[in-house]
């Protein structure tokens, strides 16, 4: 039986690189990955293709002949850009996804997986379901641009699933962390930035936490996301599927920082800087739909995920 050709858009990014390495071990797929400014992956099992995904000719070139597309390419960054440069996430992401979905339709790709996020959800004290998003309620102000852009792209997936034979999966995933994440203080999300601060700090020293640290996030280890993608490629029956993918519980930033400190073996004090950008919301996901339809549930606890990530970070950066 011939292998299915799997294209991972954004294969040099955090999620994309993990996906590429994961599916390269799957005998059912021949894996291709796109890159642009980053160095291409050196794995011989992954065929890398240089492409600007905001350029129609490049998109058509890489999509032609593919059976499955996992769209992991995006312009992303942390809380600073979401607050200070909210337009940053709107333009390129809308353009590249429009071109990829159109080309997938025209080239009769069988399945497209799109990574959305959870910024369209209102802050909640209880786990939110996919159906809890209400377009008539205001999105949190700092998420207005990126939130409505994600909703628009999700609806584009649904539209193309109705006008052609391509199956679409939208994944509203929570905060993903693990190997290959961004571990710097300018572009990283909360987990990567916190891990970097802790690993660089001296034993007995202190680290700065932006804001009060009371906001709460749903955090999912990368391997749990990968297992979901594999399951949905095998098990989705409908032409369009939208799924929450998260751990199903929330943790405060203060508790997250303390958990990383504990796992590092250091004694470090927390110092809160209330002048820094922070997004004061609470969110965790109800993942019962993914459990019921696909049999998926997260495998790793936060403590296990942190421990595995620390091992990788120490090996990669020598902390």
C-alpha positions in Angstrom: 0.0 0.0 0.0 1.4 3.4 -1.0 2.2 5.9 1.7 0.0 8.9 2.1 1.8 12.2 1.4 1.6 14.4 4.5 2.6 18.1 4.2 3.3 19.9 7.5 3.2 23.7 6.9 5.5 25.4 9.3 7.7 22.3 10.0 10.4 24.4 11.7 8.2 25.9 14.3 7.4 24.5 17.8 4.4 22.4 17.0 5.4 21.8 13.4 8.8 20.3 14.3 7.3 18.0 16.8 4.7 16.9 14.3 7.3 16.3 11.6 9.5 14.1 13.8 6.4 12.3 15.2 4.9 11.4 11.8 8.3 10.6 10.2 8.2 7.5 12.4 4.8 6.5 11.1 5.1 4.0 8.2 1.8 5.1 6.7 3.1 8.6 5.8 5.7 10.2 3.5 6.4 13.4 5.4 7.1 16.8 3.7 7.6 20.1 5.6 7.8 23.8 4.7 10.3 26.3 5.9 11.2 29.9 4.9 13.5 31.8 7.2 14.5 29.1 9.6 17.0 26.3 8.8 15.4 23.3 7.3 15.1 20.1 9.4 18.1 17.8 8.9 16.0 14.5 9.3 16.4 12.5 6.1 12.9 11.1 6.7 11.4 14.6 6.3 11.5 16.2 2.8 11.9 19.9 3.4 10.5 22.5 0.9 11.3 26.2 1.0 8.1 28.2 0.5 6.5 31.6 1.3 3.0 30.6 2.4 1.7 34.1 1.7 2.6 33.6 -1.9 0.0 31.8 -4.1 2.5 30.3 -6.5 4.6 28.9 -3.6 1.5 27.5 -1.9 0.2 25.8 -5.1 3.6 24.3 -5.6 3.9 22.6 -2.2 0.2 21.6 -2.0 0.0 19.8 -5.4 0.1 16.0 -5.0 -0.4 16.0 -1.2 -3.0 13.8 0.5 -3.0 15.4 4.0 -2.1 18.9 5.2 -1.4 19.8 8.8 -1.4 23.6 8.9 1.0 24.5 11.8 2.4 27.7 10.2 1.5 30.9 11.9 2.7 34.3 13.0 2.8 33.9 16.8 4.3 35.6 19.8 3.6 36.3 23.5 1.5 38.7 25.6 3.7 41.7 24.8 2.9 41.6 21.1 -0.8 40.7 21.6 -1.1 43.9 23.8 1.3 46.3 22.1 1.1 45.2 18.4 -2.3 43.5 18.1 -2.3 43.8 14.3 0.8 41.5 14.2 -1.3 38.3 14.2 -4.1 39.4 11.9 -2.6 40.0 8.4 -0.2 37.2 7.4 -2.3 34.5 9.1 -5.4 35.4 7.3 -3.6 35.5 3.9 -1.7 32.2 4.3 -4.6 30.2 5.4 -6.8 31.5 2.6 -4.3 30.5 0.1 -3.6 27.0 1.7 -7.3 26.2 1.9 -8.1 27.3 -1.6 -5.1 25.3 -3.0 -6.2 22.2 -0.9 -9.7 22.5 -2.4 -8.4 22.9 -6.0 -5.9 20.0 -5.6 -8.4 17.7 -4.0 -6.4 17.2 -0.7 -8.3 14.6 1.4 -7.8 16.1 4.9 -6.6 19.4 6.3 -5.9 20.0 10.0 -5.8 23.6 11.2 -4.5 24.7 14.6 -6.7 27.4 16.0 -6.5 28.4 19.7 -8.8 29.4 22.6 -8.5 33.2 22.6 -12.1 33.5 21.3 -13.5 32.1 24.6 -14.6 34.4 27.3 -12.9 34.0 30.7 -14.7 31.3 32.7 -14.6 29.6 36.1 -15.8 26.3 34.7 -14.4 24.2 31.8 -15.7 25.6 28.4 -17.1 23.4 25.6 -16.8 24.1 21.9 -20.4 25.3 21.8 -19.8 27.8 24.6 -18.3 30.4 22.3 -20.9 33.1 21.7 -20.2 35.4 18.9 -22.6 38.0 20.4 -20.4 38.3 23.5 -17.3 40.5 23.6 -13.9 38.8 23.2 -11.4 39.8 25.8 -10.1 43.2 24.6 -6.5 42.2 24.3 -7.5 39.2 22.2 -9.9 41.1 19.9 -7.7 41.0 16.7 -6.3 37.5 17.0 -9.5 36.1 18.4 -11.8 37.2 15.5 -9.1 36.2 13.0 -9.1 32.7 14.4 -12.9 32.5 14.2 -12.8 33.7 10.6 -10.3 31.1 9.6 -12.3 28.4 11.4 -15.3 29.4 9.4 -13.3 29.3 6.3 -12.4 25.6 7.1 -16.1 24.9 7.5 -16.9 26.6 4.3 -14.4 24.6 2.2 -15.6 21.4 3.8 -19.1 22.1 2.5 -18.0 23.0 -1.1 -15.6 20.2 -1.8 -14.4 16.7 -0.8 -11.7 17.9 1.6 -12.2 17.0 5.2 -11.3 19.7 7.8 -10.4 19.5 11.4 -10.1 22.6 13.6 -8.2 22.2 16.8 -8.8 24.7 19.6 -5.8 23.8 21.7 -4.8 25.2 25.0 -1.3 26.5 25.9 1.1 23.8 24.5 4.5 23.3 25.9 7.5 21.0 25.6 10.6 20.4 23.4 11.3 22.9 20.6 9.1 25.6 22.2 10.4 29.2 22.1 12.6 29.7 25.2 13.3 33.4 25.1 11.7 36.4 26.8 10.6 38.3 23.8 8.7 35.8 21.6 7.8 33.0 23.9 4.5 32.2 25.6 4.2 32.0 29.4 5.6 28.5 29.8 8.7 29.1 27.7 9.4 32.4 29.2 9.0 31.1 32.7 11.2 28.0 32.1 13.9 30.3 30.7 13.8 32.6 33.7 14.0 29.7 36.2 16.8 27.8 34.4 18.9 30.9 34.1 18.3 32.0 37.7 20.9 31.4 40.4 20.0 29.1 43.2 18.8 31.3 46.1 18.0 34.2 43.7 14.8 35.6 42.3 12.8 35.8 39.1 10.3 38.4 37.9 6.7 37.4 37.2 4.7 39.8 35.0 1.5 40.9 36.7 0.0 39.4 39.8 0.4 35.8 38.6 -3.3 35.1 39.5 -4.4 34.5 35.9 -5.0 30.9 35.1 -4.2 28.8 32.0 -4.9 25.3 30.6 -1.5 23.7 29.8 -1.0 20.7 27.6 2.2 18.8 27.0 3.1 18.6 23.2 3.0 14.7 23.0 -0.7 14.8 24.0 -1.4 17.2 21.1 0.5 14.9 18.7 -1.5 11.9 19.8 -4.8 13.8 19.2 -3.7 14.7 15.6 -2.9 11.0 14.9 -6.3 9.9 16.2 -8.3 12.6 14.3 -6.6 11.6 11.0 -7.7 8.1 11.6 -11.1 8.6 13.2 -12.9 11.7 12.1 -15.9 10.7 10.1 -17.6 14.1 9.4 -16.5 16.5 6.8 -15.9 19.2 9.4 -14.8 18.7 13.0 -14.0 21.2 15.7 -12.4 20.0 18.9 -11.1 21.4 22.2 -7.8 19.8 23.0 -6.4 20.6 26.5 -5.7 19.1 29.9 -9.1 20.1 31.2 -7.9 22.0 34.2 -6.4 25.4 34.8 -3.3 26.5 36.8 -2.4 29.9 38.0 0.8 31.5 36.7 2.1 31.6 40.3 1.5 27.9 40.7 3.1 27.2 37.3 6.2 29.1 38.2 6.5 27.4 41.6 6.1 24.0 39.9 8.9 24.7 37.4 11.1 26.0 40.3 10.4 22.8 42.3 11.3 20.6 39.3 14.5 22.5 38.7 15.7 21.7 42.2 16.5 25.4 42.9 15.3 27.8 45.7 14.0 30.9 43.9 11.9 33.8 45.1 9.1 35.3 43.0 9.0 39.1 42.5 5.9 40.5 40.8 6.2 43.4 38.3 2.7 44.8 38.0 3.8 47.3 35.3 4.5 44.5 32.7 1.9 43.2 30.2 -0.4 40.5 31.4 -3.8 39.1 30.3 -6.0 38.6 33.4 -8.3 35.7 32.3 -9.1 32.2 33.6 -9.7 29.4 31.1 -9.7 25.6 31.0 -11.2 23.4 28.3 -13.9 20.8 28.4 -12.5 18.0 26.2 -15.4 15.6 26.5 -16.1 15.8 22.7 -12.6 14.6 21.8 -12.9 11.8 24.4 -16.3 10.7 23.2 -15.7 10.8 19.4 -12.1 9.8 19.3 -11.2 8.2 22.6 -8.6 10.8 23.3 -7.6 12.0 26.7 -4.3 13.6 27.9 -1.7 11.3 29.2 0.8 13.6 30.9 0.2 15.6 34.1 1.7 19.1 34.4 4.4 17.8 36.7 5.4 15.0 34.2 5.4 17.4 31.3 7.5 19.9 33.2 10.0 17.2 34.2 10.3 16.0 30.5 10.7 19.5 29.3 13.5 20.3 31.8 15.4 17.3 30.7 15.2 18.5 27.1 16.1 22.1 27.9 19.1 21.1 29.9 20.3 18.9 27.0 19.6 21.6 24.4 20.9 24.7 26.2 23.3 23.2 28.8 21.6 24.8 31.9 
